[in-house]
Amino acid sequence: MPELRTARLLLREWRESDLGPWAAMNADPEVRRYFPGVLTPQESAASAARFQEDLARRGWGWWAVEVAATGEFIGFTGLDPVEEDMPFTGVEAGWRLARPAWGHGYATEAALAVVAFGFESLRLPEILAVTTATNLRSRAVMRRIGMAYDPADDFDDPDVPEGPLRRNVVYRLAAGNHRPGEG
């Protein structure tokens, strides 16, 4: 299974030692601000196990992210097929980092690496990113990695109850608009 390296980050398979910081991240209401709720330690462990299974089976998916210089686990990033109940299809890029890792450019750096992998290794024709309409930080990352937004793609997430988190936006990047070597 490929590991991806950037100037400062290592995107790698999941380890047992990631489970504590992953659970703490998912229990942080600010990290989970744009999700319906926080996760229990058991839910976090189950998600990490699914992510690792996908990486082992496909060779790509949601990688654990660590700071290369320190080995510190700071979150996850990766690519995953869009869920079947969504009003569109494709492969989605995503990221989520622990609060101490915010504001250092790590999300953009990691996202560029997975987008490059998606286009250059997987030969994907397009990569999507989805977030709630109000998640301005993730939307900024999407713009920084070259994705384009079309309001016609906005949708209500069928898995989210009525409220401010239901409205979602989709950003897209076509393979032809990706510059090889980015990331």
ChimeraX commands (.cxc) that place a marker at each C-alpha (Angstrom):
marker #1 position 0.00,0.00,0.00 radius 0.5
marker #1 position 1.48,3.35,-0.95 radius 0.5
marker #1 position 2.52,5.91,1.59 radius 0.5
marker #1 position 2.46,9.48,0.38 radius 0.5
marker #1 position 5.07,12.00,1.46 radius 0.5
marker #1 position 5.06,15.76,1.23 radius 0.5
marker #1 position 7.62,18.28,2.41 radius 0.5
marker #1 position 6.28,18.04,5.99 radius 0.5
marker #1 position 3.81,15.17,6.15 radius 0.5
marker #1 position 3.58,11.41,5.90 radius 0.5
marker #1 position 0.24,9.92,4.77 radius 0.5
marker #1 position 0.31,6.32,5.91 radius 0.5
marker #1 position -1.67,3.32,7.09 radius 0.5
marker #1 position -3.37,3.45,10.46 radius 0.5
marker #1 position -1.61,2.29,13.64 radius 0.5
marker #1 position -2.88,1.24,17.05 radius 0.5
marker #1 position -1.15,4.33,18.47 radius 0.5
marker #1 position -3.42,6.56,16.33 radius 0.5
marker #1 position -6.59,5.42,18.09 radius 0.5
marker #1 position -6.24,7.62,21.19 radius 0.5
marker #1 position -5.55,10.88,19.35 radius 0.5
marker #1 position -8.15,9.96,16.68 radius 0.5
marker #1 position -10.79,9.42,19.38 radius 0.5
marker #1 position -9.83,12.69,21.10 radius 0.5
marker #1 position -10.12,14.53,17.77 radius 0.5
marker #1 position -13.56,13.07,17.09 radius 0.5
marker #1 position -14.73,13.94,20.61 radius 0.5
marker #1 position -13.78,17.61,20.09 radius 0.5
marker #1 position -16.97,19.60,19.32 radius 0.5
marker #1 position -14.97,22.20,17.38 radius 0.5
marker #1 position -13.37,19.56,15.12 radius 0.5
marker #1 position -16.83,18.04,14.60 radius 0.5
marker #1 position -18.56,21.42,14.22 radius 0.5
marker #1 position -19.76,20.64,10.68 radius 0.5
marker #1 position -20.95,17.11,11.49 radius 0.5
marker #1 position -24.13,16.09,13.29 radius 0.5
marker #1 position -22.22,15.23,16.48 radius 0.5
marker #1 position -19.09,13.97,18.16 radius 0.5
marker #1 position -18.07,10.30,18.06 radius 0.5
marker #1 position -17.57,7.89,20.91 radius 0.5
marker #1 position -14.19,6.19,21.28 radius 0.5
marker #1 position -15.79,3.00,19.92 radius 0.5
marker #1 position -17.15,4.81,16.84 radius 0.5
marker #1 position -13.74,6.38,16.23 radius 0.5
marker #1 position -11.99,3.01,16.53 radius 0.5
marker #1 position -14.50,1.43,14.15 radius 0.5
marker #1 position -13.95,4.18,11.57 radius 0.5
marker #1 position -10.16,3.80,11.77 radius 0.5
marker #1 position -10.55,0.03,11.28 radius 0.5
marker #1 position -12.73,0.62,8.18 radius 0.5
marker #1 position -10.21,3.12,6.81 radius 0.5
marker #1 position -7.36,0.65,7.29 radius 0.5
marker #1 position -9.37,-2.17,5.66 radius 0.5
marker #1 position -10.05,0.03,2.63 radius 0.5
marker #1 position -6.36,0.96,2.34 radius 0.5
marker #1 position -5.35,-2.70,2.53 radius 0.5
marker #1 position -7.99,-3.79,0.01 radius 0.5
marker #1 position -7.71,-0.99,-2.57 radius 0.5
marker #1 position -4.30,0.50,-1.89 radius 0.5
marker #1 position -5.87,3.93,-1.35 radius 0.5
marker #1 position -8.52,5.56,0.82 radius 0.5
marker #1 position -8.34,7.57,4.03 radius 0.5
marker #1 position -4.71,7.74,5.18 radius 0.5
marker #1 position -3.58,8.68,8.67 radius 0.5
marker #1 position -1.55,11.92,8.57 radius 0.5
marker #1 position 1.52,12.51,10.68 radius 0.5
marker #1 position 4.04,15.32,10.87 radius 0.5
marker #1 position 7.15,13.74,9.36 radius 0.5
marker #1 position 9.62,15.56,11.61 radius 0.5
marker #1 position 7.97,14.47,14.87 radius 0.5
marker #1 position 5.85,11.40,14.03 radius 0.5
marker #1 position 2.83,13.15,15.60 radius 0.5
marker #1 position -0.56,11.92,14.34 radius 0.5
marker #1 position -2.60,14.98,13.34 radius 0.5
marker #1 position -5.61,13.59,11.47 radius 0.5
marker #1 position -6.56,12.03,8.19 radius 0.5
marker #1 position -6.87,12.77,4.50 radius 0.5
marker #1 position -7.55,10.78,1.40 radius 0.5
marker #1 position -9.83,9.68,-1.37 radius 0.5
marker #1 position -13.00,7.62,-1.22 radius 0.5
marker #1 position -15.80,6.74,-3.63 radius 0.5
marker #1 position -18.85,8.94,-3.09 radius 0.5
marker #1 position -21.55,7.18,-1.07 radius 0.5
marker #1 position -24.39,5.67,-3.10 radius 0.5
marker #1 position -27.14,7.85,-1.61 radius 0.5
marker #1 position -25.56,11.08,-2.83 radius 0.5
marker #1 position -26.98,12.96,-5.84 radius 0.5
marker #1 position -23.68,12.59,-7.74 radius 0.5
marker #1 position -20.99,9.98,-8.29 radius 0.5
marker #1 position -17.21,10.02,-8.34 radius 0.5
marker #1 position -14.30,9.99,-5.96 radius 0.5
marker #1 position -14.14,12.47,-3.12 radius 0.5
marker #1 position -11.07,14.01,-1.49 radius 0.5
marker #1 position -11.32,14.88,2.17 radius 0.5
marker #1 position -9.39,15.82,5.28 radius 0.5
marker #1 position -9.86,16.40,8.99 radius 0.5
marker #1 position -7.17,17.56,11.37 radius 0.5
marker #1 position -6.86,17.97,15.13 radius 0.5
marker #1 position -7.19,21.57,16.29 radius 0.5
marker #1 position -3.49,22.04,17.16 radius 0.5
marker #1 position -2.69,21.24,13.49 radius 0.5
marker #1 position -4.98,23.98,12.14 radius 0.5
marker #1 position -3.47,27.07,10.56 radius 0.5
marker #1 position -0.20,25.48,9.44 radius 0.5
marker #1 position -1.18,24.67,5.84 radius 0.5
marker #1 position -1.23,20.93,6.56 radius 0.5
marker #1 position -4.74,20.36,5.15 radius 0.5
marker #1 position -3.79,22.00,1.85 radius 0.5
marker #1 position -0.47,20.13,1.69 radius 0.5
marker #1 position -2.12,16.77,2.38 radius 0.5
marker #1 position -4.99,17.46,-0.02 radius 0.5
marker #1 position -2.58,18.33,-2.83 radius 0.5
marker #1 position -0.79,15.02,-2.25 radius 0.5
marker #1 position -3.97,12.93,-2.47 radius 0.5
marker #1 position -5.22,14.82,-5.51 radius 0.5
marker #1 position -1.90,14.23,-7.27 radius 0.5
marker #1 position -2.11,10.53,-6.33 radius 0.5
marker #1 position -5.69,10.36,-7.62 radius 0.5
marker #1 position -4.85,11.85,-10.98 radius 0.5
marker #1 position -1.33,10.52,-11.54 radius 0.5
marker #1 position -1.60,7.01,-10.05 radius 0.5
marker #1 position -5.31,6.19,-10.19 radius 0.5
marker #1 position -5.93,8.11,-13.44 radius 0.5
marker #1 position -9.20,9.51,-12.11 radius 0.5
marker #1 position -11.02,11.80,-14.55 radius 0.5
marker #1 position -12.23,14.09,-11.75 radius 0.5
marker #1 position -11.96,14.50,-7.99 radius 0.5
marker #1 position -14.69,16.05,-5.85 radius 0.5
marker #1 position -14.76,17.57,-2.39 radius 0.5
marker #1 position -17.92,18.04,-0.34 radius 0.5
marker #1 position -18.61,20.05,2.79 radius 0.5
marker #1 position -21.39,21.93,4.50 radius 0.5
marker #1 position -22.11,25.30,2.93 radius 0.5
marker #1 position -20.96,27.06,6.11 radius 0.5
marker #1 position -17.56,25.32,6.43 radius 0.5
marker #1 position -15.48,28.21,5.13 radius 0.5
marker #1 position -12.11,26.73,6.18 radius 0.5
marker #1 position -12.61,23.55,4.12 radius 0.5
marker #1 position -13.99,25.57,1.23 radius 0.5
marker #1 position -10.80,27.67,1.30 radius 0.5
marker #1 position -8.69,24.49,1.09 radius 0.5
marker #1 position -10.77,23.36,-1.88 radius 0.5
marker #1 position -10.06,26.64,-3.68 radius 0.5
marker #1 position -6.34,26.52,-2.79 radius 0.5
marker #1 position -5.98,23.07,-4.37 radius 0.5
marker #1 position -7.55,24.33,-7.59 radius 0.5
marker #1 position -11.11,23.06,-7.24 radius 0.5
marker #1 position -14.02,24.96,-8.76 radius 0.5
marker #1 position -17.44,25.55,-7.21 radius 0.5
marker #1 position -20.75,25.59,-9.08 radius 0.5
marker #1 position -23.83,26.52,-6.99 radius 0.5
marker #1 position -25.90,24.28,-9.28 radius 0.5
marker #1 position -24.26,21.29,-7.51 radius 0.5
marker #1 position -25.43,22.34,-4.02 radius 0.5
marker #1 position -27.58,19.69,-2.33 radius 0.5
marker #1 position -29.19,18.68,0.95 radius 0.5
marker #1 position -27.35,15.73,2.50 radius 0.5
marker #1 position -29.94,12.97,2.95 radius 0.5
marker #1 position -28.05,11.60,5.97 radius 0.5
marker #1 position -28.22,14.87,7.94 radius 0.5
marker #1 position -31.33,16.07,9.78 radius 0.5
marker #1 position -32.96,19.39,8.89 radius 0.5
marker #1 position -30.85,22.29,10.08 radius 0.5
marker #1 position -27.78,24.35,9.25 radius 0.5
marker #1 position -25.56,21.34,8.47 radius 0.5
marker #1 position -27.84,19.79,5.86 radius 0.5
marker #1 position -26.97,22.10,2.93 radius 0.5
marker #1 position -23.76,20.95,1.21 radius 0.5
marker #1 position -21.56,22.25,-1.56 radius 0.5
marker #1 position -19.52,20.33,-4.10 radius 0.5
marker #1 position -16.18,21.43,-5.50 radius 0.5
marker #1 position -14.67,19.71,-8.53 radius 0.5
marker #1 position -11.28,19.38,-10.15 radius 0.5
marker #1 position -10.99,17.73,-13.56 radius 0.5
marker #1 position -7.85,15.81,-14.45 radius 0.5
marker #1 position -7.21,18.23,-17.32 radius 0.5
marker #1 position -7.02,21.13,-14.85 radius 0.5
marker #1 position -4.52,19.41,-12.54 radius 0.5
marker #1 position -0.90,20.31,-13.04 radius 0.5
marker #1 position 1.27,17.15,-12.75 radius 0.5
marker #1 position 3.78,17.35,-9.97 radius 0.5
marker #1 position 1.49,19.38,-7.66 radius 0.5
marker #1 position 1.42,17.92,-4.21 radius 0.5
marker link #1:1,2 radius 0.2
marker link #1:2,3 radius 0.2
marker link #1:3,4 radius 0.2
marker link #1:4,5 radius 0.2
marker link #1:5,6 radius 0.2
marker link #1:6,7 radius 0.2
marker link #1:7,8 radius 0.2
marker link #1:8,9 radius 0.2
marker link #1:9,10 radius 0.2
marker link #1:10,11 radius 0.2
marker link #1:11,12 radius 0.2
marker link #1:12,13 radius 0.2
marker link #1:13,14 radius 0.2
marker link #1:14,15 radius 0.2
marker link #1:15,16 radius 0.2
marker link #1:16,17 radius 0.2
marker link #1:17,18 radius 0.2
marker link #1:18,19 radius 0.2
marker link #1:19,20 radius 0.2
marker link #1:20,21 radius 0.2
marker link #1:21,22 radius 0.2
marker link #1:22,23 radius 0.2
marker link #1:23,24 radius 0.2
marker link #1:24,25 radius 0.2
marker link #1:25,26 radius 0.2
marker link #1:26,27 radius 0.2
marker link #1:27,28 radius 0.2
marker link #1:28,29 radius 0.2
marker link #1:29,30 radius 0.2
marker link #1:30,31 radius 0.2
marker link #1:31,32 radius 0.2
marker link #1:32,33 radius 0.2
marker link #1:33,34 radius 0.2
marker link #1:34,35 radius 0.2
marker link #1:35,36 radius 0.2
marker link #1:36,37 radius 0.2
marker link #1:37,38 radius 0.2
marker link #1:38,39 radius 0.2
marker link #1:39,40 radius 0.2
marker link #1:40,41 radius 0.2
marker link #1:41,42 radius 0.2
marker link #1:42,43 radius 0.2
marker link #1:43,44 radius 0.2
marker link #1:44,45 radius 0.2
marker link #1:45,46 radius 0.2
marker link #1:46,47 radius 0.2
marker link #1:47,48 radius 0.2
marker link #1:48,49 radius 0.2
marker link #1:49,50 radius 0.2
marker link #1:50,51 radius 0.2
marker link #1:51,52 radius 0.2
marker link #1:52,53 radius 0.2
marker link #1:53,54 radius 0.2
marker link #1:54,55 radius 0.2
marker link #1:55,56 radius 0.2
marker link #1:56,57 radius 0.2
marker link #1:57,58 radius 0.2
marker link #1:58,59 radius 0.2
marker link #1:59,60 radius 0.2
marker link #1:60,61 radius 0.2
marker link #1:61,62 radius 0.2
marker link #1:62,63 radius 0.2
marker link #1:63,64 radius 0.2
marker link #1:64,65 radius 0.2
marker link #1:65,66 radius 0.2
marker link #1:66,67 radius 0.2
marker link #1:67,68 radius 0.2
marker link #1:68,69 radius 0.2
marker link #1:69,70 radius 0.2
marker link #1:70,71 radius 0.2
marker link #1:71,72 radius 0.2
marker link #1:72,73 radius 0.2
marker link #1:73,74 radius 0.2
marker link #1:74,75 radius 0.2
marker link #1:75,76 radius 0.2
marker link #1:76,77 radius 0.2
marker link #1:77,78 radius 0.2
marker link #1:78,79 radius 0.2
marker link #1:79,80 radius 0.2
marker link #1:80,81 radius 0.2
marker link #1:81,82 radius 0.2
marker link #1:82,83 radius 0.2
marker link #1:83,84 radius 0.2
marker link #1:84,85 radius 0.2
marker link #1:85,86 radius 0.2
marker link #1:86,87 radius 0.2
marker link #1:87,88 radius 0.2
marker link #1:88,89 radius 0.2
marker link #1:89,90 radius 0.2
marker link #1:90,91 radius 0.2
marker link #1:91,92 radius 0.2
marker link #1:92,93 radius 0.2
marker link #1:93,94 radius 0.2
marker link #1:94,95 radius 0.2
marker link #1:95,96 radius 0.2
marker link #1:96,97 radius 0.2
marker link #1:97,98 radius 0.2
marker link #1:98,99 radius 0.2
marker link #1:99,100 radius 0.2
marker link #1:100,101 radius 0.2
marker link #1:101,102 radius 0.2
marker link #1:102,103 radius 0.2
marker link #1:103,104 radius 0.2
marker link #1:104,105 radius 0.2
marker link #1:105,106 radius 0.2
marker link #1:106,107 radius 0.2
marker link #1:107,108 radius 0.2
marker link #1:108,109 radius 0.2
marker link #1:109,110 radius 0.2
marker link #1:110,111 radius 0.2
marker link #1:111,112 radius 0.2
marker link #1:112,113 radius 0.2
marker link #1:113,114 radius 0.2
marker link #1:114,115 radius 0.2
marker link #1:115,116 radius 0.2
marker link #1:116,117 radius 0.2
marker link #1:117,118 radius 0.2
marker link #1:118,119 radius 0.2
marker link #1:119,120 radius 0.2
marker link #1:120,121 radius 0.2
marker link #1:121,122 radius 0.2
marker link #1:122,123 radius 0.2
marker link #1:123,124 radius 0.2
marker link #1:124,125 radius 0.2
marker link #1:125,126 radius 0.2
marker link #1:126,127 radius 0.2
marker link #1:127,128 radius 0.2
marker link #1:128,129 radius 0.2
marker link #1:129,130 radius 0.2
marker link #1:130,131 radius 0.2
marker link #1:131,132 radius 0.2
marker link #1:132,133 radius 0.2
marker link #1:133,134 radius 0.2
marker link #1:134,135 radius 0.2
marker link #1:135,136 radius 0.2
marker link #1:136,137 radius 0.2
marker link #1:137,138 radius 0.2
marker link #1:138,139 radius 0.2
marker link #1:139,140 radius 0.2
marker link #1:140,141 radius 0.2
marker link #1:141,142 radius 0.2
marker link #1:142,143 radius 0.2
marker link #1:143,144 radius 0.2
marker link #1:144,145 radius 0.2
marker link #1:145,146 radius 0.2
marker link #1:146,147 radius 0.2
marker link #1:147,148 radius 0.2
marker link #1:148,149 radius 0.2
marker link #1:149,150 radius 0.2
marker link #1:150,151 radius 0.2
marker link #1:151,152 radius 0.2
marker link #1:152,153 radius 0.2
marker link #1:153,154 radius 0.2
marker link #1:154,155 radius 0.2
marker link #1:155,156 radius 0.2
marker link #1:156,157 radius 0.2
marker link #1:157,158 radius 0.2
marker link #1:158,159 radius 0.2
marker link #1:159,160 radius 0.2
marker link #1:160,161 radius 0.2
marker link #1:161,162 radius 0.2
marker link #1:162,163 radius 0.2
marker link #1:163,164 radius 0.2
marker link #1:164,165 radius 0.2
marker link #1:165,166 radius 0.2
marker link #1:166,167 radius 0.2
marker link #1:167,168 radius 0.2
marker link #1:168,169 radius 0.2
marker link #1:169,170 radius 0.2
marker link #1:170,171 radius 0.2
marker link #1:171,172 radius 0.2
marker link #1:172,173 radius 0.2
marker link #1:173,174 radius 0.2
marker link #1:174,175 radius 0.2
marker link #1:175,176 radius 0.2
marker link #1:176,177 radius 0.2
marker link #1:177,178 radius 0.2
marker link #1:178,179 radius 0.2
marker link #1:179,180 radius 0.2
marker link #1:180,181 radius 0.2
marker link #1:181,182 radius 0.2
marker link #1:182,183 radius 0.2
view
